[in-house]
């Protein structure tokens, strides 16, 4: 199958943005939605999915898979995406394809800026950054390192020619090592369009799973801080 030869629903709620997209195999048409994420995503995700499927003329049972950003990312956002993907897939009898959000960041950077070597960085809150390094080769992404979570000062230096991509620059940019601050930056989020682009490789590789086996990817077990920890994580000044 070509990349457009799948009926797909994709969504990500791992960041401050809700991103949803539907792809129709018959003509490759894609319908997309970007909106506010966070707490609002749990209320707006399902109505948005229903609207886009209706506009595409597709039913849930017509889908080849439901694709979602499995993490790392917001704990609440990941639970929302996973539970909605499981519920929709279970009822329709279609498989689920969980994909890494950092890989989606790399793909979004490739789509917007032509990046082929990426250190993907997402704000992990609590004074830390989710990170992974990827390289584009032979029409696909290779994972070079990660995913992991680290304080900004301890991020690894990527291979030559890499760009930084993600949403971690505003909250953590001044804490990055000097060598990283000197690299080109691409503002990018794990969009549903990026997930659609990644999905065919995952499907042909057999990575889709039954609904009850779809799980979020939590890099960090601890999701809350004490008052003292929050104070210690604030930049000086």
Buried (B, 14 or more C-beta within 10 A) or exposed (E): EEBBEBBBBBBBBBBBBBBBBBBBBEEEEBBBBBEEBBEEBBEBBBEBBEBBBEEBEBEBEBBBBBBBBBBBBBBBBBBBBBBBBBEBBBEBEBBBBBBBBBBBBBBBBBBBBEBBBBBBBBBBBBBBBBBBBBBBEEEEBEBBEBBBBBBBEEBBEBEEEBBBBBBBBEBBBEBBEEEBBEBEBBBBBBBBBBBBBBBBBBBEEEBBBEBEEBBBBBBBEEEEBEEEEEEEEEEEE
